Amino acid sequence: MSTLLITGGAGYFGTVLTEQAVARGYRVRILDVNRPAEAAAGVEVVVGDVRDRSALRGACEGVDAVLHNVAQVPLAKDRALFRSVNVVGTANVLLAAREAGVAKVVHTSSSAVYGIPDSNPVDEDTPPRPLEAYGRAKLEAEALCREATGSGLDVTIIRPRTILGHGRLGIMAVLFELVAAGAPVYVLGRGDNRYQFVHAADLADACLRAAERPGPAAYNVGATEFGTMRETLEALVRHAGTGSRVRGLPARPAQLAMRAVAGIGAAPFAPYHWLLYGESLWFDTTRARSELGWEPAHSNADMVIESYEWFLAHRDRLGVPAEAGGPAGSHHQSPVRLGVLRLLRRLP
């Protein structure tokens, strides 16, 4: 039985990954700055920060593979954290893994490294061109992974599209609040940009398969059943049946407005959101499917509806402080504050 270290194991995706690893018979140790709300029997919890090399070095002892998922996501909107966590933290993980003789590292990166591609689908050979601080930090972390590979460490990079699944909140909470209230939800322009998601369970499956495959590689992962942004949102509002409708906004003015209200702290948008929400970005997943034997089980529509239903089932405790039983942990596990977007709930 192999032992896995999962960094960020108490976060949204880390929790899903830990559950799958345990179900597959792995011994699991997690490293996170937060303790998980619940941990499966036998899971070892190490409270520590990836910026602390000594904590990482101890956590890597006796481990066969490290699945590195810690990251400050776009909602953090903190360039210093993007660098210290996403870049320096990754460097620390790679150094600790090498020192401990770990056989395999799987690094979870981001589709943000591609920015707005010149054409789709995007494959692993598409030149990266990040447009904002988060994407640039994730690309720098990838460069560190390649350097580590060049010096003999076996590192595989996984680039997921936007992650969904039950329990996923963050910026998605804005969408779900509006749909639940029967308010309009908006696309930029006609909403005909093809936008791909990936279910957290499908991503976890890809990461575990990558951990089992020797040799460095990079894989892009996303749903194989997806359509335009408008089609995905229309599937959600039809399912919800609240009277919510999908409406279009002029793209450039809407992007400028998103940037302006975020700049004064009146809305939860990050640069990633206003730059990419109206753009097409979708992956060719051939390499992951052929080399890992990976097949995604969820479509865009399935996963956004599943996420919405989880939101409804837990809505009554989403505003409750963590110490009183509310959500805690990563940005993806907690709802954002709507700010000025609350006004949209009043629109017919």
Steps between C-alpha positions, in 0.01 A plus 500: 500500500648836394500811715394832353559850633224733385582866550190711546315189610250698710403726208215451257677290240744350752208354693360331188844370409558363851165318496579336166851402608370335818230319302771360270696359790777758537642608833449875505670782683381856444682827558288812535493823699146400606376180656233326292145514633507121488774259405448141393621234737872448471574833332795671667466876532803727511420864567763695312571754230670429166707811566656318797772269360555320829129410526506374142815299552344314791172449312686341207671233712394150398282625215487334158336788315408863566184646348550873523179704496564798726440829318373848557221526242393810299250606769792568735597798278834518682813506284726441801306186594497380141878510509567376854247213487471407134865546404715481813268238651536283190878538510496384862286196414738398222807542721345308790390220267849465356664502844260235626547276197138524388445303180231719340358853523172600335460876481152645446539809284230704323356577159574865586853444369356512145325837535281559195619254234523595133301189412325203659523223601803558721739208537813448707717651227305827476733785604405637844412870513357593842334840522485565874700447819344168599566340161855633491571353845362161396716505186807584708420204724482279190845620398630388840344158441679469168828603660451234767429244229823598329688421819345155536172546691197332340238778476171499310298818446121491488320805357127498581227719359272679750411250775141426601319240709303485825645733759655737245416857596735796460398717204238238402298605806419825317341308213312268733363784714363674192345186355340405833348849525358479148720789390659525156846361445729651243732397222732731313384570149285214376667252733608288206850447636569129557591455863605172656487393865637193675338313787712474814454122504619471138801717579583288806487189284746658254739599781500153652553337162790738438650405838496136393667564163880528507669766294452877480213634289240776473127447456209734427174377653142613453152374418443344160131600500471878507369787294482876512476707815140584411410133451649404836317777687174430317521136611533623858211748493272243333582256775451757776158612375518824699422735213865593459599577142829533314563845357784647299702810577727695263833333564744791521286731718416206728867411541585860587216510753613173660850639533377830644273354770767246595753781528299676769420174680131507404500161323704179533648489151870437435681587174468138390120534504457812289774400258385143430127469580400594146781313322512154349745261661477127476743214518579212273523222759633232262834461678347446844246257361751297302797497740313486832192309389302791647139572401297784654161388628330841524374754249495877549126495561518209746762661716357852514162355600662276763687799642181707509304226678773473765483876544124484557530214748759687708390857442367552852847463652715672240498830685576336834851547646724193484513470879121470502486233232528708184738438212870548554819452309583600144343766279330225301329365812356832616245728333619841391316814604278630223561868573332721240391187312220464754316759294470250216267286712239773471496501122214321321 
